[in-house]
Structures are given as structure tokens and as C-alpha cells.
Amino acid sequence: MLGTLYGDLVACSFKQNGMKLGDELVREDAFFSDKGLMALATADALMIKDRTSPQTFKSLAADYYYGRDKRLVRFPEWFEKWCTPENEYNYDSDCGMAMPMCCIAAPIDYDMSIALFRMMLSGKAAMYASWYLGHLVKALKDGKSKHEALMQDEVSMLPGWINNHSHIASEPFNALNSLINGWIAFEKANDYTEAVKFAAELSKDADTRVTTMIAATLAEVYYKPDVEKFKFPKNCTDHYGEVIKRLREIDQDPAIKWRIEVELVATHCFNQ
């Protein structure tokens, strides 16, 4: 979870630094984007506050929306409507807001990831992207190699799209494009740091935040980086320090994380 969140900050630093990465992977003035806050809200709901129904999850997402630093972060106009209680989960969102939720949920449980995604009712490209991301993460968690994960039947169309993805390159903010670039960055990387660096550089003309978060998720599952090395900027810890602290404790203790994951899956959360 922390690796996914950190990926958003790497993307922020990349943009702040003139579309290149400086000596520091994450700058001290980096901040969570709308996508990063959606991932943070998802992690908070699943692992800390136990808001595991569509209604209670939306209330927490709304808390993050209304509590953000409005000088730094803008959300899409439709998102405020999605956050209101009157909206019955049928707002057709853009691809970018659903994928960060899947990045957090997929390492916990594939079905949960899909259920979260369906709350956003995104388009066909995002449907494929969330489906494939969930299966890639599951295979990597099960100890499969990168090649084995990519060659599994559940993602049968993805290898061809990766080899020739010009047909969606014209839609840079397409969720499938983000997934493909995220996978390419992860596949050629030797560790977590390389994966997020490659992802940021690959996505100069695309959705840098989502692409980097996807690569960060895959790399976190596969390489299991030391969460102590994720140094969050002060402005992030000022706003969300308690949540980051709790998530760090969970990530550092596999027994706690395993127990929470089992409980979440057992409750069939996010079923309407």
C-alpha cells in the first residue's frame, strides 16, 4: 500500500522537476494528487476504518475530497457529485480515479478490486485494465515470475497489446495505456526504485500519476521493498500522518496484514 502511495509522489516530483527526476526520488514539496488521495482513502477504508460497504466507503472518500488542500489538488467536477449521498453509485467516472482504488485493493483480493472498480462504472478500457491488473498482481503474489504472470490465460490479450499498443497510444489517458506502460516499466526494472523511475519517464505524454502507481503496485508486490525507506514529505505527514503511520505498521507486520486481509475477504465487502 505504501509503495502505491509513494508512486504517486514520485510522479508528482517528476512533474515538479520539469518532467525529469532529480537526485531525490520524492521532493520535499511533493503532494498527493487526486489519484493519490483516492488510493489513500481506499487503504484507510480497507485497513483502518473498516468502512467496507459502498455507502460507508463513499463517505470516507468524500472526507478526503472535502479535506484536501484546495491550493494544490483539484478533483474532476463529477467527483463531487459522486461523493454526495444522493448519488446511487451510477456516475460514469473517468478511468483515472478507478485505477488507484484497484492498485490498493488488488493485492488484498481480486474480487474486492473488481467490486470497488464497479462502483465507479468506468468505461471498457478501464474494465479491461482493472481485470488484468488484478490477475497480474495475484500471479505475482503467488510467486509467479514476470513472464509467467504475463502469459497466464486470464490476461491473454495483454501481451499482444504490449507488443503493439499503438492503437491506444492516441488515447494517452486511457487506463489500458497506463497499465501497459506501467507493466513495461515494471518488467524491465530490477527493483522498486527502477520501476517507478521508468514508469514516470514512459508516461511523459500520458497519465503519469496512474502509470507510476500501477508500476509501483506491481513492484511492491514483486520486490517487497522495505517500507521504512519510503520517506513521505512533511506536508503529506502533516495532513495524513496518522494514516501513513498506521499503514506503515500494517505493512511492517505481515501477520497483522494477513489477518486483516482474511477478515476483509471473509466479509465479502463491497457487495451491494
Secondary structure, DSSP 4 states (H G I P E B T S, - for coil): -HHHHHHHHHHHHHHHTTSS--SSSS-TT----HHHHHHHHHHHIIIII---SHHHHHHHHHHHHHHS-TTT----HHHHHHHSTTS-S-----HHHHHHHHHHHTTT-HHHHHHHHHHH---HHHHHHHHHHHHHHHHHHTT--HHHHHHSGGGTTHHHHHHT-HHHHT-TT-HHHHHHHHHHHHHH-SSHHHHHHHHHHHTTTS-HHHHHHHHHHHHHHHH---GGG----HHHHHHHHHHHHHHHHHHH-HHHHHHHHHHHHHTTTT--
